[in-house]
Amino acid sequence: MAKTKKIRTGQAEIVREYGPYPDTDQVGGVTFDGAHVWFARGESIAALDPESGVLVRELAVPADAGTAFDGTHLYQIAEARIDKIDPASGKVVASIPAPGHGGDSGLTWAEGTLWVGEYRARKIHQIDPETGSILRTIDSDRFVTGVTWVDGELWHGTWEGDESELRRIDPENGAVLDQLEMPHGIGVSGLESDGADLFYCGGGPSGKVRAVRKPKPEKAARRGGGGESP
């Protein structure tokens, strides 16, 4: 009989809060372009400098859920579609249907494809960024908000009532591997890694973006400190 892998659990460590910002009633999707943190706020996507916390850019496009960056373009969920946006001009250059037909939440880019959370359906879809076709689906046992990949790990946010978590799941079967509990009453609407040791989390109606410490990989933890960076 196969052994059940033990879930690592812990409390999320919030290392910094950004905002709330003016004209921001809701923070949805979050992404990182290597220099700035972009977040969806209803009628625009705004970019903040993670060092100063100052807003440095704004693109006037519909932006009510997940946000992603592929190294060149931004992608933004807008109701039942995903818009591909030129960040230099702010123009929408293409659109594809969203797999949840308006029930979509998180969005991230990995392996040349888009990964989309479907909130109430408790699913994560990998889709073709050119056509929107679903390539595969991973089931979760919680509502799915933000989604991100980092170092080969798939993480997603959950938010039900006043309880919210960051979870690492097995991309093959959806099994939970890591579970970070956010403080009571603090939700996670969007999620993105900085590619190193932080997650950026959208804070929903708080109008805030929060930086949360990413836990070290299990193999580094077993060595009792040191080891390679996450």
C-alpha positions as CSV (number, residue, x, y, z in Angstrom):
1,M,0.0,0.0,0.0
2,A,1.4,3.4,-0.9
3,K,2.2,5.7,2.0
4,T,0.2,8.9,2.3
5,K,2.5,11.9,2.1
6,K,2.3,14.1,5.2
7,I,1.0,17.6,4.6
8,R,3.4,20.3,5.9
9,T,1.3,22.9,7.7
10,G,2.2,26.3,9.2
11,Q,1.2,29.9,9.6
12,A,1.8,32.3,6.7
13,E,4.4,34.9,7.5
14,I,3.3,38.3,6.1
15,V,6.5,40.3,5.6
16,R,5.0,43.5,4.1
17,E,1.7,45.1,3.2
18,Y,1.2,47.5,0.3
19,G,-1.7,49.9,0.2
20,P,-4.6,50.4,0.4
21,Y,-4.4,52.5,-2.7
22,P,-6.8,55.3,-3.8
23,D,-9.6,54.2,-6.2
24,T,-8.9,50.5,-5.2
25,D,-12.1,48.9,-3.8
26,Q,-11.0,45.4,-4.8
27,V,-7.6,43.8,-5.6
28,G,-8.0,40.7,-7.8
29,G,-5.2,39.1,-9.8
30,V,-1.5,39.7,-9.1
31,T,1.6,39.2,-11.2
32,F,5.3,40.1,-11.2
33,D,7.3,41.2,-14.2
34,G,10.7,41.0,-12.6
35,A,10.6,44.7,-11.5
36,H,7.0,45.6,-10.6
37,V,4.0,43.9,-9.0
38,W,0.9,44.3,-11.2
39,F,-2.5,44.0,-9.7
40,A,-6.1,44.0,-11.0
41,R,-8.4,46.6,-9.5
42,G,-11.6,46.5,-11.5
43,E,-11.2,49.0,-14.2
44,S,-7.5,49.0,-14.5
45,I,-4.2,47.1,-13.9
46,A,-1.8,49.0,-11.7
47,A,1.9,48.4,-11.1
48,L,3.7,49.0,-7.8
49,D,7.3,49.3,-7.0
50,P,7.9,46.5,-4.4
51,E,10.7,48.5,-2.8
52,S,8.9,51.8,-2.3
53,G,5.3,50.7,-2.5
54,V,4.6,53.5,-4.9
55,L,2.3,53.0,-7.9
56,V,4.3,53.6,-11.1
57,R,2.0,52.5,-13.9
58,E,-1.7,52.0,-14.7
59,L,-3.4,50.5,-17.7
60,A,-7.1,51.2,-18.3
61,V,-8.4,47.8,-19.1
62,P,-11.2,45.7,-17.5
63,A,-9.5,43.7,-14.7
64,D,-11.8,41.8,-12.4
65,A,-9.9,38.6,-11.6
66,G,-6.5,36.9,-12.4
67,T,-3.5,38.5,-13.9
68,A,-0.4,37.0,-15.5
69,F,2.8,37.9,-17.3
70,D,4.6,35.8,-19.9
71,G,7.8,37.8,-20.1
72,T,6.4,40.1,-22.8
73,H,2.6,40.5,-22.5
74,L,0.2,40.8,-19.6
75,Y,-2.9,38.5,-19.5
76,Q,-6.0,39.6,-17.7
77,I,-9.3,37.9,-16.9
78,A,-12.2,40.1,-17.7
79,E,-15.5,38.4,-17.0
80,A,-15.7,35.4,-19.4
81,R,-12.6,36.2,-21.4
82,I,-8.8,36.5,-21.0
83,D,-7.2,39.6,-22.7
84,K,-3.6,39.6,-23.9
85,I,-2.2,43.1,-23.3
86,D,0.8,45.0,-24.5
87,P,2.1,46.6,-21.3
88,A,3.9,49.3,-23.2
89,S,0.8,50.7,-24.9
90,G,-1.9,49.2,-22.8
91,K,-3.7,47.9,-25.9
92,V,-5.5,44.6,-25.9
93,V,-3.9,42.6,-28.7
94,A,-5.9,39.4,-28.5
95,S,-8.6,37.7,-26.4
96,I,-9.5,34.1,-25.7
97,P,-12.5,32.5,-23.9
98,A,-11.9,31.8,-20.2
99,P,-12.5,28.2,-19.2
100,G,-14.8,29.0,-16.3
101,H,-17.1,31.2,-18.5
102,G,-17.0,33.9,-15.9
103,G,-16.4,31.8,-12.8
104,D,-12.6,32.2,-13.2
105,S,-10.3,33.5,-10.5
106,G,-6.5,33.1,-10.5
107,L,-4.2,33.2,-13.6
108,T,-0.5,32.4,-14.1
109,W,1.9,31.6,-16.9
110,A,4.1,28.5,-16.9
111,E,5.6,26.1,-19.5
112,G,4.4,28.2,-22.4
113,T,0.7,27.9,-21.2
114,L,-1.8,29.7,-19.0
115,W,-3.1,28.2,-15.8
116,V,-6.5,29.4,-14.6
117,G,-8.3,28.9,-11.3
118,E,-12.0,28.3,-11.4
119,Y,-13.2,29.5,-8.1
120,R,-16.4,27.7,-7.0
121,A,-15.7,24.7,-9.3
122,R,-12.5,24.1,-7.3
123,K,-10.4,23.5,-10.3
124,I,-7.2,24.6,-12.0
125,H,-7.1,24.5,-15.8
126,Q,-4.0,24.5,-18.0
127,I,-5.1,26.2,-21.3
128,D,-3.6,27.0,-24.7
129,P,-2.9,30.7,-24.7
130,E,-3.7,31.1,-28.4
131,T,-7.1,29.4,-28.4
132,G,-8.2,29.0,-24.8
133,S,-8.6,25.2,-25.3
134,I,-8.3,23.2,-22.0
135,L,-5.2,21.0,-22.0
136,R,-5.7,19.4,-18.6
137,T,-7.6,20.0,-15.3
138,I,-6.6,19.6,-11.7
139,D,-9.2,19.2,-9.0
140,S,-8.9,20.9,-5.6
141,D,-10.9,20.3,-2.5
142,R,-11.2,24.0,-1.7
143,F,-12.3,27.1,-3.6
144,V,-9.4,28.2,-5.8
145,T,-8.4,31.9,-6.0
146,G,-4.8,32.8,-7.1
147,V,-2.5,30.4,-8.9
148,T,1.3,30.4,-9.4
149,W,4.2,28.1,-10.3
150,V,7.6,28.5,-8.8
151,D,10.6,26.1,-8.9
152,G,8.4,23.4,-10.4
153,E,5.9,23.8,-7.5
154,L,2.2,24.6,-8.1
155,W,0.6,26.8,-5.5
156,H,-2.8,28.2,-5.2
157,G,-4.8,30.4,-2.8
158,T,-8.1,29.5,-1.1
159,W,-10.6,31.7,0.5
160,E,-13.8,30.6,2.1
161,G,-15.6,32.9,4.6
162,D,-13.0,34.4,6.9
163,E,-10.5,31.6,6.3
164,S,-7.7,31.7,3.7
165,E,-4.6,29.6,2.9
166,L,-1.8,29.2,0.5
167,R,-1.5,25.6,-0.7
168,R,1.1,23.7,-2.6
169,I,-0.5,20.8,-4.5
170,D,0.7,17.8,-6.5
171,P,0.2,18.9,-10.1
172,E,-0.6,15.3,-11.1
173,N,-3.4,14.5,-8.6
174,G,-4.2,17.7,-6.7
175,A,-3.0,16.3,-3.3
176,V,-2.1,19.0,-0.8
177,L,1.6,19.0,0.1
178,D,2.0,22.3,1.9
179,Q,-0.6,24.4,3.7
180,L,0.1,28.0,5.0
181,E,-2.8,29.5,7.0
182,M,-3.3,33.2,6.7
183,P,-4.4,35.2,9.8
184,H,-8.1,35.1,10.4
185,G,-10.0,37.6,8.3
186,I,-7.2,38.1,5.8
187,G,-8.1,36.7,2.4
188,V,-6.0,35.8,-0.7
189,S,-7.6,36.8,-4.0
190,G,-4.6,36.7,-6.3
191,L,-1.2,35.0,-6.0
192,E,2.1,35.2,-7.7
193,S,5.7,34.3,-6.8
194,D,8.6,36.7,-7.2
195,G,10.7,33.7,-8.5
196,A,12.6,33.5,-5.2
197,D,11.4,33.6,-1.6
198,L,8.2,35.7,-1.6
199,F,4.6,35.3,-2.7
200,Y,2.6,38.4,-3.6
201,C,-1.1,38.1,-2.6
202,G,-4.1,40.1,-3.6
203,G,-6.1,41.2,-0.6
204,G,-9.6,41.4,-2.1
205,P,-11.7,44.3,-0.6
206,S,-9.0,45.4,1.7
207,G,-7.4,47.1,-1.3
208,K,-4.0,45.7,-0.2
209,V,-1.3,43.6,-1.7
210,R,0.7,41.5,0.8
211,A,4.1,39.9,0.5
212,V,4.2,36.4,2.2
213,R,7.4,34.4,2.9
214,K,7.7,31.2,0.8
215,P,8.7,28.2,2.9
216,K,11.9,26.5,2.1
217,P,11.8,23.3,0.1
218,E,11.4,20.1,2.1
219,K,14.9,18.8,1.2
220,A,16.5,22.0,2.4
221,A,14.5,21.9,5.7
222,R,15.6,18.3,6.3
223,R,19.2,19.3,6.3
224,G,18.5,21.6,9.2
225,G,19.2,24.9,7.5
226,G,21.4,26.1,4.8
227,G,21.1,24.4,1.4
228,E,20.0,26.0,-1.7
229,S,17.6,29.0,-1.8
230,P,13.9,28.2,-2.7
